Amino acid sequence: MTKTFLAKGKRGQVYTYKSTIDGREVCVKELNPDSDAENVIKNEARFLRLANEHGIGPTLLKEEDDKVFMDFVHGERILDFFERANKTGIVKVIKDSLDQARKLDQIGVNKYELTNPYKHIIVSYEKPIMIDFERCKEVKKPKNVTQFVQFLTSGKVKRILKTKKIDLDTDELRVLAKKYKEKYNKKLFQEIKEEISKT
């Protein structure tokens, strides 16, 4: 097995290799030896397993020896996709990302990176795949949809989207997201998606 180093974060480090059994590319996350954080790998495995049950995240293959093994996701970071893709593809990815955020809200899991998911959503063939579940927590009031709306209405993202003729109504989206966060209402969530469709 030939390992290829991919990335190192504050808590974990990631490498890839090709399986000698079926040739699939596997991503492995292990604890960064310089980190004092606890339960990083157990948290990643636990919440990725839960996310997989709802069609979210790369497929978890196994957890062993303080390592998490999952399918490697080929694709590009979400902002890079926004800069390259056409309007139809971007709107599709935004709505799909919102649907995934909604599912996480419904199961009471908060994924804290969604206000700035540049490194945490990989787009593969116009399918957004959320990665990095080590910081997830079970909470009574998750904010995944609200966080993702904050991302979409931030200055940099709005500017990129505007060049693709996607001119979001920032004020309206934020009002809807705030109302949604209070009730987690399906109707309000649909209104957020409809507001995206208006562009």
Residue frames as qw, qx, qy, qz and C-alpha x, y, z in Angstrom:
[[0.000, 0.888, 0.460, 0.000, 0.00, 0.00, 0.00],
 [0.418, 0.171, 0.004, 0.892, 1.42, 3.36, -1.07],
 [0.124, -0.782, -0.490, 0.364, 0.11, 6.23, 1.02],
 [0.295, 0.478, 0.192, 0.805, -0.26, 9.72, -0.41],
 [0.180, -0.408, -0.472, 0.760, -0.41, 12.55, 2.10],
 [0.099, 0.680, 0.576, 0.441, -3.40, 14.81, 1.48],
 [0.130, -0.744, -0.009, -0.655, -3.84, 17.34, 4.28],
 [0.454, -0.194, -0.662, 0.564, -3.17, 18.14, 7.91],
 [0.274, -0.759, -0.237, -0.541, -5.56, 20.05, 10.16],
 [0.231, -0.625, 0.468, -0.581, -5.42, 21.12, 13.79],
 [0.743, -0.272, 0.465, -0.398, -6.93, 17.83, 14.95],
 [0.888, 0.115, 0.445, 0.010, -6.49, 15.30, 12.17],
 [0.026, 0.564, -0.609, -0.557, -4.37, 14.41, 9.21],
 [0.821, 0.380, 0.287, -0.315, -5.53, 12.72, 6.03],
 [0.066, -0.451, 0.753, 0.474, -3.91, 10.51, 3.44],
 [0.829, 0.317, 0.002, -0.461, -5.15, 8.37, 0.56],
 [0.222, -0.351, 0.875, 0.247, -4.23, 5.03, -0.95],
 [0.673, 0.175, -0.437, -0.570, -5.58, 2.63, -3.56],
 [0.804, -0.222, 0.464, -0.298, -7.01, -0.61, -2.26],
 [0.014, 0.393, -0.873, -0.288, -5.09, -3.67, -3.42],
 [0.411, 0.228, 0.860, -0.200, -8.35, -5.64, -3.26],
 [0.430, 0.670, 0.605, 0.025, -10.66, -3.72, -5.59],
 [0.444, 0.279, 0.248, 0.814, -8.62, -0.70, -6.69],
 [0.142, -0.889, -0.370, -0.227, -10.94, 1.82, -5.02],
 [0.303, 0.461, -0.310, 0.774, -9.34, 4.99, -3.68],
 [0.583, -0.608, -0.522, 0.134, -9.56, 5.15, 0.08],
 [0.017, 0.725, -0.215, 0.654, -9.24, 8.19, 2.31],
 [0.691, -0.330, -0.554, 0.326, -7.86, 7.67, 5.82],
 [0.139, -0.801, 0.138, -0.566, -8.12, 10.15, 8.66],
 [0.732, -0.258, -0.500, 0.385, -6.06, 9.78, 11.81],
 [0.376, -0.891, -0.158, 0.200, -5.26, 11.98, 14.78],
 [0.372, 0.793, -0.272, 0.399, -2.69, 14.70, 14.20],
 [0.758, -0.179, -0.455, 0.431, 0.13, 13.65, 16.59],
 [0.239, 0.198, -0.237, 0.920, 0.61, 17.31, 17.53],
 [0.434, -0.475, -0.228, -0.731, -3.01, 17.64, 18.69],
 [0.049, -0.081, 0.803, -0.589, -4.26, 17.32, 22.26],
 [0.619, -0.040, -0.104, -0.777, -7.88, 17.03, 21.11],
 [0.341, -0.075, 0.906, -0.241, -9.80, 14.04, 22.40],
 [0.534, 0.383, 0.724, -0.210, -12.15, 11.65, 20.58],
 [0.237, 0.542, -0.341, -0.731, -11.43, 13.19, 17.17],
 [0.196, 0.160, -0.878, -0.406, -11.51, 9.90, 15.29],
 [0.060, 0.341, 0.909, -0.232, -14.39, 8.40, 17.29],
 [0.259, 0.600, 0.286, -0.701, -16.41, 11.57, 16.66],
 [0.260, 0.421, -0.552, -0.672, -15.63, 11.49, 12.93],
 [0.134, -0.023, -0.969, -0.205, -16.69, 7.84, 12.66],
 [0.117, 0.425, 0.779, -0.446, -19.80, 8.25, 14.79],
 [0.306, 0.634, 0.191, -0.684, -21.22, 11.24, 12.94],
 [0.239, 0.373, -0.664, -0.603, -20.14, 10.08, 9.48],
 [0.002, -0.155, -0.987, -0.033, -21.95, 6.79, 10.14],
 [0.191, 0.582, 0.601, -0.513, -25.05, 8.74, 11.15],
 [0.250, 0.595, -0.205, -0.736, -24.76, 11.08, 8.15],
 [0.081, 0.180, -0.879, -0.435, -24.40, 8.10, 5.80],
 [0.167, 0.373, 0.890, -0.204, -27.76, 6.79, 7.03],
 [0.275, 0.777, 0.355, -0.442, -29.28, 9.93, 5.52],
 [0.692, 0.585, 0.286, 0.313, -27.30, 9.93, 2.28],
 [0.007, 0.982, -0.168, 0.084, -24.76, 12.51, 3.45],
 [0.363, -0.745, 0.551, 0.092, -20.96, 12.39, 3.33],
 [0.429, 0.456, -0.760, -0.174, -18.41, 9.97, 1.84],
 [0.898, -0.191, -0.327, -0.224, -19.12, 6.31, 2.52],
 [0.407, -0.648, 0.597, -0.241, -17.63, 5.14, 5.82],
 [0.717, 0.278, -0.629, -0.109, -15.74, 1.91, 5.21],
 [0.793, -0.324, -0.470, 0.212, -14.39, 1.06, 8.66],
 [0.214, -0.860, 0.292, -0.360, -12.92, 2.41, 11.88],
 [0.941, -0.203, -0.171, 0.211, -9.88, 0.79, 13.45],
 [0.710, -0.142, -0.098, 0.682, -6.70, 1.64, 15.37],
 [0.126, -0.717, -0.153, 0.669, -7.67, 5.29, 15.82],
 [0.043, -0.186, 0.548, 0.814, -8.22, 5.67, 12.07],
 [0.588, 0.501, 0.431, -0.466, -11.31, 6.23, 9.95],
 [0.260, -0.069, 0.755, 0.597, -11.42, 4.71, 6.46],
 [0.461, 0.634, 0.401, -0.473, -13.83, 6.20, 3.91],
 [0.645, 0.533, 0.409, 0.363, -14.26, 6.52, 0.16],
 [0.309, -0.319, 0.127, 0.887, -12.10, 9.27, -1.30],
 [0.354, 0.798, 0.434, -0.221, -14.20, 12.02, -2.86],
 [0.437, 0.071, 0.388, 0.809, -12.97, 13.34, -6.19],
 [0.099, 0.855, 0.481, 0.166, -14.17, 16.83, -6.99],
 [0.308, 0.407, -0.097, 0.854, -13.61, 20.51, -6.34],
 [0.135, -0.327, -0.566, 0.744, -14.24, 22.79, -3.41],
 [0.202, 0.718, 0.658, -0.108, -17.62, 24.47, -3.49],
 [0.050, 0.851, -0.006, -0.523, -16.39, 28.02, -4.20],
 [0.176, -0.354, 0.706, 0.588, -14.13, 26.76, -6.98],
 [0.246, 0.395, 0.862, 0.203, -17.21, 25.04, -8.44],
 [0.140, 0.839, 0.400, -0.343, -19.25, 28.26, -8.18],
 [0.052, -0.720, 0.316, 0.616, -16.53, 30.13, -10.06],
 [0.133, -0.227, 0.822, 0.505, -16.36, 27.55, -12.85],
 [0.221, 0.355, 0.907, 0.057, -19.89, 26.17, -13.30],
 [0.118, -0.351, -0.429, -0.824, -22.95, 27.55, -15.05],
 [0.400, -0.263, 0.224, -0.849, -26.04, 28.96, -13.34],
 [0.841, -0.134, -0.309, -0.423, -28.12, 25.78, -13.61],
 [0.745, 0.058, -0.596, 0.294, -25.41, 23.61, -12.04],
 [0.134, 0.250, -0.495, 0.821, -24.77, 26.11, -9.23],
 [0.575, -0.257, 0.075, -0.773, -28.46, 26.40, -8.29],
 [0.874, -0.068, -0.450, -0.169, -28.71, 22.59, -8.27],
 [0.586, 0.113, -0.602, 0.530, -25.73, 22.31, -5.90],
 [0.143, -0.289, 0.344, -0.882, -27.07, 25.06, -3.62],
 [0.743, -0.226, -0.093, -0.623, -30.45, 23.34, -3.29],
 [0.855, -0.006, -0.514, 0.067, -28.88, 19.93, -2.72],
 [0.354, 0.221, -0.564, 0.712, -26.60, 21.41, -0.04],
 [0.403, -0.283, 0.211, -0.845, -29.63, 22.98, 1.64],
 [0.860, -0.150, -0.321, -0.366, -31.45, 19.62, 1.57],
 [0.720, 0.061, -0.584, 0.370, -28.48, 17.97, 3.29],
 [0.058, 0.263, -0.437, 0.858, -28.30, 20.77, 5.85],
 [0.641, -0.266, -0.044, -0.719, -32.03, 20.31, 6.50],
 [0.867, -0.093, -0.486, -0.056, -31.54, 16.56, 7.10],
 [0.479, 0.129, -0.578, 0.648, -28.80, 17.32, 9.65],
 [0.278, -0.287, 0.232, -0.887, -31.14, 19.78, 11.36],
 [0.783, -0.208, -0.260, -0.526, -33.86, 17.14, 11.50],
 [0.860, -0.111, -0.471, 0.161, -31.62, 14.58, 13.22],
 [0.505, -0.863, -0.008, -0.012, -30.28, 17.16, 15.70],
 [0.788, -0.141, 0.131, 0.585, -26.68, 17.26, 14.47],
 [0.109, 0.973, -0.041, -0.198, -24.84, 20.54, 14.08],
 [0.796, 0.180, 0.156, 0.556, -21.98, 20.72, 11.58],
 [0.266, -0.810, -0.146, 0.502, -20.12, 23.84, 12.58],
 [0.393, -0.258, 0.412, 0.780, -18.27, 24.64, 9.34],
 [0.358, 0.572, 0.680, 0.286, -21.25, 25.53, 7.15],
 [0.038, 0.937, 0.120, -0.325, -20.89, 29.30, 7.54],
 [0.176, 0.789, -0.513, -0.289, -17.61, 28.87, 5.64],
 [0.901, -0.036, 0.429, -0.051, -17.66, 25.41, 4.05],
 [0.401, 0.765, -0.430, -0.262, -14.95, 26.14, 1.48],
 [0.131, 0.439, -0.889, 0.015, -12.96, 23.07, 2.56],
 [0.351, -0.010, 0.833, -0.428, -15.93, 21.09, 3.84],
 [0.728, 0.469, 0.382, -0.322, -18.17, 20.66, 0.78],
 [0.220, -0.306, 0.732, 0.568, -16.67, 18.94, -2.25],
 [0.679, 0.474, 0.108, -0.550, -18.67, 19.01, -5.48],
 [0.288, -0.207, 0.876, 0.329, -18.40, 15.88, -7.58],
 [0.004, 0.272, 0.805, 0.528, -20.38, 15.76, -10.85],
 [0.302, -0.411, -0.156, -0.846, -22.72, 18.51, -9.57],
 [0.736, -0.491, -0.456, -0.092, -23.30, 16.58, -6.35],
 [0.086, -0.734, 0.432, -0.517, -22.21, 18.34, -3.12],
 [0.827, -0.196, -0.507, 0.144, -20.59, 16.01, -0.61],
 [0.359, -0.847, 0.233, -0.315, -20.02, 17.22, 2.94],
 [0.773, 0.145, -0.507, 0.353, -16.76, 16.06, 4.53],
 [0.235, 0.268, -0.542, 0.761, -15.11, 16.40, 7.97],
 [0.594, -0.567, -0.403, -0.403, -17.52, 15.39, 10.70],
 [0.577, -0.024, -0.604, 0.548, -15.06, 15.45, 13.61],
 [0.023, 0.068, -0.344, 0.936, -16.49, 18.67, 15.12],
 [0.466, -0.387, -0.524, -0.599, -20.15, 17.67, 14.86],
 [0.072, -0.022, 0.746, -0.661, -22.31, 17.71, 17.98],
 [0.208, -0.546, -0.785, -0.207, -25.80, 16.63, 18.88],
 [0.007, -0.055, -0.276, 0.959, -27.71, 19.77, 19.86],
 [0.239, 0.559, 0.712, -0.351, -31.33, 20.76, 20.52],
 [0.337, 0.864, 0.162, -0.337, -31.21, 23.72, 18.11],
 [0.655, -0.027, 0.454, 0.604, -28.98, 22.86, 15.12],
 [0.157, 0.816, 0.018, -0.556, -28.20, 25.68, 12.70],
 [0.559, -0.043, 0.642, 0.523, -27.08, 23.96, 9.52],
 [0.335, 0.704, 0.531, 0.333, -29.58, 25.58, 7.14],
 [0.134, -0.978, -0.098, 0.125, -29.10, 28.97, 8.81],
 [0.503, -0.579, 0.408, 0.495, -25.31, 28.67, 8.58],
 [0.522, 0.189, 0.632, 0.541, -25.43, 27.73, 4.91],
 [0.178, 0.882, 0.395, 0.186, -27.71, 30.70, 4.15],
 [0.314, -0.885, 0.131, 0.318, -25.18, 32.93, 5.94],
 [0.560, -0.229, 0.566, 0.560, -22.50, 31.52, 3.64],
 [0.413, 0.530, 0.611, 0.418, -24.56, 32.15, 0.51],
 [0.025, 0.944, 0.280, 0.171, -25.31, 35.74, 1.52],
 [0.549, -0.610, 0.114, 0.560, -21.77, 36.65, 2.56],
 [0.183, 0.838, -0.172, -0.484, -20.04, 39.30, 0.47],
 [0.116, -0.459, 0.779, 0.412, -17.52, 37.12, -1.36],
 [0.336, 0.222, 0.910, 0.093, -20.01, 34.40, -2.28],
 [0.356, 0.760, 0.411, -0.357, -22.65, 36.91, -3.38],
 [0.127, 0.750, -0.376, -0.529, -20.12, 38.54, -5.71],
 [0.171, -0.204, 0.906, 0.331, -19.20, 35.20, -7.29],
 [0.335, 0.448, 0.824, -0.090, -22.85, 34.23, -7.70],
 [0.280, 0.788, 0.161, -0.524, -23.74, 37.59, -9.22],
 [0.055, 0.537, -0.631, -0.557, -21.23, 37.01, -12.03],
 [0.069, 0.084, 0.967, 0.232, -23.27, 33.86, -12.84],
 [0.369, -0.271, -0.340, -0.822, -26.51, 35.90, -12.91],
 [0.548, -0.466, -0.689, 0.088, -27.58, 34.55, -9.51],
 [0.011, 0.435, -0.208, 0.876, -28.60, 37.66, -7.61],
 [0.419, -0.405, -0.788, 0.196, -29.81, 36.54, -4.20],
 [0.297, -0.754, -0.098, -0.578, -32.08, 38.71, -2.06],
 [0.378, 0.213, -0.698, 0.569, -29.85, 38.75, 1.01],
 [0.305, -0.200, 0.400, -0.841, -32.34, 40.40, 3.34],
 [0.807, -0.052, -0.144, -0.571, -35.22, 38.09, 2.41],
 [0.771, 0.134, -0.617, 0.084, -33.10, 34.94, 2.69],
 [0.224, 0.214, -0.671, 0.673, -31.78, 35.96, 6.11],
 [0.520, -0.163, 0.238, -0.804, -35.31, 36.75, 7.37],
 [0.872, 0.024, -0.325, -0.366, -36.55, 33.36, 6.14],
 [0.627, 0.203, -0.681, 0.320, -33.56, 31.57, 7.69],
 [0.071, -0.244, 0.564, -0.785, -34.16, 33.28, 11.01],
 [0.718, -0.092, 0.074, -0.685, -37.84, 32.27, 10.99],
 [0.838, 0.141, -0.514, -0.121, -36.91, 28.73, 9.97],
 [0.367, 0.286, -0.726, 0.507, -34.44, 28.43, 12.86],
 [0.379, -0.222, 0.442, -0.782, -37.22, 29.18, 15.33],
 [0.798, 0.067, 0.266, -0.537, -39.60, 26.45, 14.08],
 [0.234, -0.265, 0.886, 0.301, -37.64, 24.19, 11.68],
 [0.625, 0.455, 0.409, -0.485, -40.80, 24.36, 9.61],
 [0.585, 0.165, 0.677, 0.415, -40.94, 22.51, 6.27],
 [0.319, 0.856, 0.393, 0.102, -42.93, 25.33, 4.64],
 [0.141, -0.943, 0.192, 0.233, -40.33, 27.92, 5.65],
 [0.545, -0.346, 0.632, 0.429, -37.57, 25.67, 4.35],
 [0.529, 0.485, 0.618, 0.320, -39.37, 25.39, 1.00],
 [0.129, 0.978, 0.155, -0.058, -39.65, 29.20, 0.91],
 [0.361, -0.717, 0.443, 0.400, -35.86, 29.43, 1.27],
 [0.528, 0.014, 0.727, 0.439, -35.41, 27.07, -1.70],
 [0.369, 0.765, 0.509, 0.143, -38.02, 28.97, -3.72],
 [0.075, -0.954, 0.084, 0.276, -36.14, 32.19, -3.04],
 [0.438, -0.415, 0.634, 0.483, -33.03, 30.57, -4.51],
 [0.490, 0.369, 0.731, 0.299, -35.08, 29.53, -7.57],
 [0.210, 0.907, 0.288, -0.224, -36.19, 33.12, -8.22],
 [0.284, -0.663, 0.360, 0.591, -32.72, 34.15, -9.33]]
